[in-house]
Amino acid sequence: MEIASVISDLGDVQYLHAKPVIEGYLNHPEAWVRRNAIQALTIDFKAQEHRTTCEIMIRDETDFDARNVAISGLGQLLRFAPGLTGIKILAALVRNPNEEIVHREAAYQGILWIKGVDPREHPWFKEGFVEEIVDWNMISRIEAGLPP
């Protein structure tokens, strides 16, 4: 856990010289280390070159928290430089009823940020209420390749 804390601290202070070292921990066997590495690189450093890393982690990561941070990280990166592939990945997560509710919510929050809406002003997801909260027309537009 000590390595994970150091990575988190380096991200918090945005110590860019540590970026190559942090990148080396993306494939670490400990989930907390991977989680803190992707958080530092995407949320703290806003490293656009890690969009694909997020996409891969969303697809392949087995740890709940590390995957959630990858979803949030992709949303943050897309907020500053939107891209259709990434937005479609987030929309697919929102659309998937078999996806964890927290992951669907993180994906939707990312889409809201991209759209310029502060997700903190949006109702929180609750199991059973997702269908009523999501703007499904917006999700359909994204799926069709249109901007949110």
C-alpha positions as CSV (number, residue, x, y, z in Angstrom):
1,M,0.0,0.0,0.0
2,E,3.0,2.3,0.5
3,I,3.7,2.5,-3.3
4,A,0.0,3.4,-3.9
5,S,0.2,6.2,-1.4
6,V,3.4,7.7,-2.9
7,I,1.8,7.5,-6.4
8,S,-1.3,9.3,-5.0
9,D,0.8,12.0,-3.4
10,L,2.8,12.6,-6.6
11,G,-0.4,12.9,-8.5
12,D,-1.9,15.3,-5.9
13,V,1.0,17.7,-6.3
14,Q,1.1,17.1,-10.1
15,Y,4.8,16.2,-10.0
16,L,5.2,15.7,-13.7
17,H,8.8,14.4,-13.5
18,A,7.3,11.3,-11.8
19,K,5.0,10.6,-14.7
20,P,7.2,7.9,-16.4
21,V,7.6,6.1,-13.1
22,I,3.9,6.2,-12.4
23,E,3.2,4.8,-15.9
24,G,5.3,1.8,-14.9
25,Y,2.8,0.9,-12.2
26,L,-0.2,0.6,-14.5
27,N,0.3,-3.1,-14.8
28,H,1.3,-3.7,-11.1
29,P,-0.2,-6.8,-9.6
30,E,-1.8,-4.8,-6.7
31,A,-5.1,-3.3,-7.7
32,W,-4.6,-0.2,-5.4
33,V,-1.4,0.6,-7.2
34,R,-3.0,0.4,-10.6
35,R,-5.9,2.5,-9.4
36,N,-3.7,5.2,-8.0
37,A,-1.5,5.2,-11.1
38,I,-4.4,5.7,-13.5
39,Q,-5.9,8.3,-11.2
40,A,-2.7,10.3,-11.1
41,L,-2.2,10.1,-14.9
42,T,-5.7,11.0,-15.9
43,I,-7.4,13.0,-13.2
44,D,-4.4,14.7,-11.7
45,F,-2.0,15.1,-14.7
46,K,-4.8,15.0,-17.4
47,A,-2.4,13.0,-19.6
48,Q,-4.3,12.7,-22.9
49,E,-2.0,10.0,-24.1
50,H,-3.7,7.7,-21.5
51,R,-7.1,7.7,-23.1
52,T,-6.4,4.3,-24.7
53,T,-5.0,3.1,-21.3
54,C,-8.4,4.0,-19.8
55,E,-10.3,2.2,-22.6
56,I,-8.2,-0.9,-22.1
57,M,-8.7,-0.8,-18.3
58,I,-12.4,-0.3,-18.7
59,R,-12.5,-3.4,-20.9
60,D,-10.0,-5.6,-19.0
61,E,-9.6,-4.5,-15.4
62,T,-11.1,-6.9,-12.9
63,D,-10.8,-4.7,-9.8
64,F,-14.0,-2.7,-9.1
65,D,-12.3,0.5,-7.9
66,A,-9.5,0.5,-10.5
67,R,-12.0,0.1,-13.2
68,N,-14.2,2.9,-11.8
69,V,-11.2,5.3,-11.7
70,A,-10.5,4.3,-15.3
71,I,-14.1,5.2,-16.3
72,S,-13.9,8.5,-14.4
73,G,-10.4,9.2,-15.8
74,L,-11.7,8.7,-19.4
75,G,-14.5,11.1,-18.7
76,Q,-12.1,13.7,-17.4
77,L,-9.8,13.4,-20.4
78,L,-12.7,13.6,-22.8
79,R,-13.9,16.7,-20.9
80,F,-10.8,18.6,-22.1
81,A,-10.5,16.9,-25.6
82,P,-13.7,15.1,-26.7
83,G,-13.4,12.0,-28.9
84,L,-16.1,9.9,-30.4
85,T,-14.6,6.5,-29.5
86,G,-14.3,7.4,-25.8
87,I,-17.7,9.0,-25.5
88,K,-19.3,5.9,-27.2
89,I,-17.5,3.7,-24.6
90,L,-19.0,5.8,-21.8
91,A,-22.5,5.7,-23.5
92,A,-22.3,1.9,-23.8
93,L,-21.5,1.6,-20.0
94,V,-24.5,3.8,-19.2
95,R,-26.7,1.7,-21.5
96,N,-25.7,-1.7,-20.1
97,P,-28.1,-2.8,-17.4
98,N,-25.7,-5.5,-16.3
99,E,-23.0,-3.0,-15.6
100,E,-22.4,-2.0,-11.9
101,I,-24.5,1.0,-11.0
102,V,-21.5,2.9,-9.8
103,H,-19.7,2.3,-13.1
104,R,-22.8,3.4,-15.0
105,E,-23.0,6.6,-12.9
106,A,-19.3,7.4,-13.4
107,A,-19.7,7.0,-17.1
108,Y,-22.8,9.2,-17.1
109,Q,-21.0,11.9,-15.0
110,G,-18.2,11.9,-17.6
111,I,-20.7,12.4,-20.4
112,L,-22.3,15.3,-18.5
113,W,-18.9,16.9,-18.0
114,I,-18.2,16.6,-21.7
115,K,-21.6,18.2,-22.4
116,G,-20.7,21.1,-20.1
117,V,-23.1,20.1,-17.3
118,D,-21.8,19.8,-13.7
119,P,-22.8,16.3,-12.6
120,R,-23.0,17.5,-9.0
121,E,-26.2,19.3,-10.0
122,H,-27.7,16.1,-11.4
123,P,-29.6,13.5,-9.3
124,W,-27.6,10.6,-8.1
125,F,-28.3,7.2,-9.5
126,K,-30.2,4.7,-7.4
127,E,-30.8,1.2,-8.3
128,G,-34.1,1.0,-10.1
129,F,-34.1,4.7,-11.0
130,V,-31.4,4.8,-13.7
131,E,-34.0,4.7,-16.4
132,E,-35.7,7.8,-15.1
133,I,-32.6,9.9,-14.5
134,V,-30.6,9.3,-17.7
135,D,-31.2,11.5,-20.8
136,W,-31.6,8.5,-23.1
137,N,-32.0,10.8,-26.2
138,M,-28.5,12.1,-25.5
139,I,-27.2,8.5,-25.1
140,S,-28.9,7.6,-28.5
141,R,-27.3,10.6,-30.2
142,I,-23.9,9.5,-28.9
143,E,-24.4,6.0,-30.1
144,A,-25.4,7.4,-33.5
145,G,-22.1,9.3,-33.6
146,L,-23.5,12.7,-32.8
147,P,-22.2,15.0,-30.1
148,P,-23.9,14.8,-26.7
